[in-house]
Amino acid sequence: MKIKAKLTFGVGLLFILIVALAVISGWYVNQLKRDTNNILVANYNTLLYARNMLLALEDIDKEPSAMDTFQNNLNLQLRNVTEIGEIETTNLIVKHFATLKNQPANPPLNSLIRKDITELMRLNMDAISRKSDIADETAKKAILIISFTGALCFLIAVILLVNLPSNIANPIKELTESIKEIADQNYSKRVNFVGNSEFGDLARSFNTMAEKLEEYSNSKLEKILKGKKRIETLIDNMHDPVFGIDENKIVLFANDEALNISGLSKEDFIGKAIQDIAVTNDLIRNIIKDIFLPESKINKTEQLKIYADNKESYFEKEVIDINIVPTGETETKFIGQVILLRNITPFKELDLAKTNFIGTVSHEFKTPISSIQMGVQLLENEKVGNLNADQQDLINGIKEDTQRLLKITGELLNMTQVESGTIQINLLPSAIKPIIEYAVKANKSAADSKHVSIEIEMAQNSSTIVADSEKSAWVLTNLISNALRYSYENAVIHIKTEQVNNQVRFSVSDTGQGIQPQYLKKIFERYFRIPGTKKEGTGLGLSISKEFIEAQGGEIWVESEFGVGSTFYFTLNMERKNT
């Protein structure tokens, strides 16, 4: 039977029985009401009239109105005759009362009337007893039938309560468990519902689906295994060390390069907790030192120096999180990480060779440039001879070019120091004012040529800073030079220092064209120049400035509004005074 038919039949039958119980109960209650009404309306009223007539009969000799009272109750009794023999008794009372009215002083008539009234009362008392027995029978029968019908309703309700929910819930529960099994890729799971109900149809459809999934899974398993072998072969043949861990930090795979640099075998690596391996292996400990940190503190890329291939090699570590969205879900789920060590040794060697070459060339350039400067100074000496206007213009051009070459070679030499890690920082207590004066003086000629004024605002309590005054002055000189380069004629450049906590903050502000927002984070990168700019420069000055300031424990940054101007800031630590 269909589930819908079962529900309709069970609930409908229960409803019919409840209605039947209500109808039977109502009918018997009405019967009981009718029986009691018969007693009250007919017999009780007759007893009341008989009593009143007896009382009136006692007062006939004393009260003139007693005759009228007796007559009124007798008239009421004539209209209330309901029992067998009651009419005859009532007529006798009428006959004897008529005689009494003619012969009031006849005592035997009073006795006859009393006998008649007593007989009338007996008839009604017998009727009340009989009708009470009838009402009792009706009540017993009503109780029996109502109890039987109520018990039947209760029994059916219990049967429905026990069977109907289980008939619906149990198949749903079994089907749910089967769906979970299918979701866990147990495609051999089947459900068995007997009958032609909706659950039977659902079971057949579900089993058909499971069979098709099992067939599909078996047909695709070989392809999946082949794909897995391809990926494993690809990872094993990579020239860079690679290993993967799951969400519980258990090592899933490691290629030959990873085993080679770590000195471990597959048996010591695969299937083990990475933190347990790190306890006895310094390299693994160094590689995974930050993967247990909170997400915000993990360094996803890092350069490592590892002894491999019988030499010191350089590797760039990259940690790749594997996040997937499970089928049928919307939230991503973390299932592991892949750690890739990219071998950058050849690039490091080339970079070192380039750095050495640039350093050597830059250093060698200084000697001929100095010779050119000396020759220019000799030519400008009036003792050698006077120069005409054209010759003087040529000399000025040569002087500008030599200054530009000296600046470029200086920046290149600074860059080689930065790249080789040989920056020499001499942190000493230094006054702020000489540093600013040196930087302003170095840019005075360029400022005068563009009619740009430089305004200086120093904190009243100018503290002593702990810094390399030479390199700090170089940074400030470079920032002022950049401000001059991008300022319009007759503009003003502001230089300001102020104390912030335990540091002194320097700022150089201009009213030039400013920097577009998308370039603000790139201008401190090496060789970067704002696209479209026609100003001269190597793109090294700000990069070197950043290295110099950070090497002294400070920080450098820029704030700019395109079309309004820019302000470059850097901080240096103050000298701590002993108290």
Buried (B, 14 or more C-beta within 10 A) or exposed (E): EBBEEBBEEBEEBBEEBBEEBEEBBEEBBEBBEEBBEBBEEBBBBBBBBBEBBBEBBEBBEEEEEBBEBBBBBBEBBBEBBBBEEBEEBBEBBBEBBEEBEEEEEEEEBBEBBBBBBEBBBEBBEBBBEEBEEBBEEBBEEBEEBBEEBBEBBEEBBEEBEEEBEEBBEEBEEBBEEBBEBBEEEEBEBEBEBEEEBBBBEBBEEBBEEBEEBBEEEEEEEEEEEEEEEEEEEEBBEBEBBBBBBBEEBBBEBBBBBBBEBBEBEEEBBBEBEBBEBBEEBEBBBBBBEBBEEEEEEBEEEBEBEBEBEEEEBBBBBBBEBBEEEEEEEEEEEEEBBBBBBBBBBEEBEEBEEEBEEBBEEBEEBBEEBEEBBEEBEEBBEEEEEEBEEEEEEBBEEBBEEBEEBBBBBBBBBBBBBBBEEEBEEEBEEBEBEEBBEBBBEBBEEEBEEBEBEBEEEBBEEBBBBBBBBBBBBBBBBBBBBBBBBBBEEEBEBBBBBEBEEEBBBBBBBBBBBBBEEEBBEEBBEBEBBBEEEEEEBBBBBBBBBBBBBEBBBBBBBBBBEBEEBBBBBBBBBBBEEEE
